[in-house]
Amino acid sequence: MGRMVGCRPQAVSELISKCLRTIPPPVDWREILLELVRAGWRLRLVADAINAPPSTAQDWFNDGAQPDFEYTRSLLKLHAPVITSNRLTA
């Protein structure tokens, strides 16, 4: 493999470090669901609200399973008023 022209190893290392710092941490879906539960939602109602099977919501909560893209959007929309309300009353 050829050497990269004009790239110092230190510069490449710094670039990689900078990129890694900009990656946001993963979403804690269990915490999102827990906040919904604390706000009075049951997991079954959360599942119904986002058109997911109840067992799927249970898997996200109990097993740390990752929701797919459409469910994540729906969960965040459902969660937004809860987190806004919590911040206003805190």
C-alpha positions in Angstrom: 0.0 0.0 0.0 1.3 3.4 -0.9 2.1 6.2 1.4 -0.4 9.1 1.6 1.4 12.2 0.1 1.3 15.3 2.3 -0.4 13.6 5.3 1.6 13.5 8.5 0.6 10.6 10.8 0.0 13.1 13.6 -2.4 15.2 11.4 -4.4 12.1 10.5 -4.6 11.0 14.1 -5.8 14.5 15.1 -8.4 14.4 12.4 -9.7 11.1 13.5 -9.9 12.3 17.1 -11.8 15.4 16.1 -14.3 13.3 14.1 -14.8 10.9 17.0 -15.5 13.8 19.3 -18.3 15.0 17.0 -20.2 11.7 17.0 -23.1 12.0 19.4 -23.6 9.3 22.0 -26.2 6.6 21.2 -29.8 7.2 22.3 -30.7 5.3 25.4 -34.1 4.0 24.3 -34.7 2.3 27.6 -34.4 5.8 29.3 -36.8 7.3 26.7 -39.3 4.6 27.5 -38.8 4.9 31.2 -39.5 8.7 31.1 -42.7 7.9 29.2 -43.7 5.4 31.9 -42.9 7.9 34.6 -45.2 10.3 32.8 -48.1 7.8 33.0 -47.7 5.8 29.8 -47.8 2.0 29.9 -45.5 0.2 27.4 -48.6 -1.2 25.7 -50.0 2.3 25.1 -46.6 3.5 23.8 -46.6 0.6 21.4 -50.2 1.3 20.3 -49.4 5.0 19.8 -46.5 4.3 17.4 -48.2 1.2 15.7 -45.6 -1.2 17.1 -46.4 -4.7 18.5 -46.4 -4.6 22.3 -43.8 -7.3 22.5 -41.5 -5.0 20.4 -41.8 -2.2 23.0 -41.1 -4.7 25.7 -37.9 -5.8 23.9 -36.7 -2.2 23.7 -37.3 -1.7 27.4 -36.1 -5.1 28.8 -33.5 -6.2 26.3 -32.1 -3.0 25.0 -33.1 -3.8 21.5 -32.8 -0.9 19.0 -35.9 0.4 17.3 -35.9 0.8 13.6 -35.9 4.3 12.0 -39.7 4.8 11.7 -40.2 3.7 15.3 -37.4 6.0 16.6 -39.0 9.0 14.9 -42.4 8.1 16.4 -40.9 7.5 19.9 -39.1 10.8 19.8 -42.3 12.7 18.8 -44.1 11.0 21.6 -41.3 11.7 24.1 -40.9 15.4 23.1 -43.8 16.8 25.2 -42.8 14.7 28.1 -39.3 16.0 28.3 -40.5 19.5 27.7 -42.9 19.2 30.5 -40.3 17.7 32.8 -37.9 20.6 32.1 -40.6 23.2 32.8 -41.5 21.7 36.1 -37.9 21.0 37.3 
